[in-house]
Amino acid sequence: MGTRNRTAVRTTPLQRKRPASARRAPAVELQFATRRPWVPGPVTLRRWARAAHEAGLAALPARQRRMHAVVERDAAVCLRVVGSAESRRLDRSYRGKDRPTNVLSFPSSPEERVASGVLGDLVICAPVVAREAREQRKTLGAHWAHMVVHGTLHLLGYDHERLRAARMMEALEVEILRGLGFHDPYQEVTERLV
């Protein structure tokens, strides 16, 4: 098979002047390293990442929110859409799991955040998200939104390793997704269909 044209869409800094104290949405750089038949458009992906960033910051305890304040005005996220081979390679290298996965989050170190403003990178595997959406009987848009929100919250330090933290992260995901017009992704499919 022939190779597809791979493009990267870069954002530009906000042109409008805002007071230094005003919260800015993060710049979201998009990279497409796979064919894109299942991927939402750039405007939509950015909107979802920015909504998760804003709500995630607001829900952090004050101490953690202050740590993010240093880079808040110039925050940036890179969201890379990949195929199964790249996802599998990254999952094997960083998590020791030899399979592609839906989303990987690579948060920047605190020093990197202060120096560059980069919160980190999200890698989303388009074929895995499409397969999971079919298996879970969700719309592609709903599952993509969930993966972008989930990954962005990881960049802000949320995790689901411990039960209490998982419940807090899931509740925040549900709240953000409802605000974006989507159903609770953790609700059983049969409950949504009734």
N, C-alpha and C positions, 0 to 999 in steps of 0.2 A: 504494500500500500504506500501511496505517496505521503509525504509529510504535509501537515497543515501549516499555514502561516500562524506563527505564535506572536501575539502582540501583548504589550504591556501598556496599560492606560495609567498615566500618572496624573495626580491632582496638582493644582496650582495653589499657592497660598491665598487665603481669603483677601480680596481686594478692599473690602470695606473696613474702615477703621473702627475699632471697638475699644472701650476703656480697658486698661490692663487687668482690672478685676473681673471683667466679663469672661464667662466660660465659653470656650470655643469647642466646637465638635472637632474630633481628631481628623487629620488628613488621612484618607484611606487610599493607599496605593494598591492597585489591582494588577495582578499578573495572571495571564491565562496560558498555561503550559499544556493544554489538552484541547481537543475539539470541544465546542461549547453547546451542544444541542440541548442540554438539560440545565443550563446555568442561567439564573436570573441576570438581568442587565446591570451595568455598572451603577446606575443611579440607585437602584433598589438595594444592591449589596451594600453600598455606602450608607444608605438610610438605616438599614438594619444594624450595621456595626456602630453607627453613631448613637442610635437609640439605646443599644446595650451599654455603650460606654457611659452615656449620661446617667442612665438609671443605676448602673453598677457603681459609679462613683458616689451618687447620692445615697446609696444604701450602705456604703462602707462606714465603719465606726470612725469617729472624728480623727483619731490618731492616724489611721491608715489613709484617710482622705487628705490629711496634711502632707503625707509623704508624696502623694500624687500631685499636689498643688504646684510643686516646682516645675513640672513639665506640662501642666494642664493647658497652658495657653498655646503651646506648640506641639501638642501630642500628635503622634503618627502611628499608623498601623499598616502593615503590609498583609494583604489577603491574596494568597496564591491558590489558584484552582488547578488541580493536577489530575492525572490519570492514575489508574491502579498501580502501574509499575513504580512510579515515583513515590506514591503513598506507601507502598509496601517497603521500598528501600528505606524511606525515612522512619517508618514504624519499627523496622528491624534494627536500624542503627541507634535510635533514641529510646525505644521502649522494649527492645528485645523480642518483639512479636513479629513473626514472619508472615504478615498478611496486610493487605491495605486496610485502612481505617477511615472513618468518616471525616474526622477533624483532628488535627494536631495543633497544639498551641505552643509557641516558643516565646515565653516572656523575656524581655530584656532584663539585664541585671539592673539593680538600682543605680549603679554608676553610669551605665549606658543611657538610662532614662534621663538622668540629669544632664549628661553631656550632649545627647542628641535629640531627646524628646521622643524617641521611638519606644512605644510600649511593647512591641514585639511583633511576631509574625504568626499568621494563621495559615494553615495549609488544609484545604478542603478537597476531598477526592470526589469528583463529579459522579463517576460510575457507582461508587459505594452509596452516595446520598440517593441517587436514583433508585438503586436496588432496594435500599431500606424503605424508601417512601412507598414503593410498590408492596413490599412485604408487610408494612405496617398500615397499609391502606390510607395513606396520607397524601395530600397534594404535594407535588414537588415544591411549590412555593412555601408551604408550611414547614416542610422538613429542611429546606435550605435556610429559611429564617431561623429555625431552631439551631442549626449548626453554627451559623454566624453569631447568634446571640451567645450560645454556649461557649464558643471559642473566645469571644471578646471578653466574657466574664473571667475566663481563665487568665487572660492577660492582665486583668486587674487584681489577680490574686485569689479569686474564688476557686474552691475545689470541691470534690465530692468523695474524698478519701475516707472521711469520718462521717458517721450518720448525721450528726447535727449540722455539719457543714454542707452535706449533700442536700438536706432538707431546705436549708437556707438558700442554696444556689438554685435548686429546682423551683422554689416558690418565686424567686426573683425572675427566673426565666419565664415562668407562667405569666407573671405580671407584665413583663416587657412584651411578650408575644401577644397577649390580649390587647395591649395598647397598639400593637401593629395590625390587629384584626384577625389574629389566629387563635385557634383552640388550644387548650392545655395539651402539650405533646405527651404528657405522662398519663393522661386519662386513657383507659382502655378503649380501643376502637369501637367495641360493641356499645359502650356507653354513649359515644358520640353519634352513633347511627340511630339510636332510639329516639 
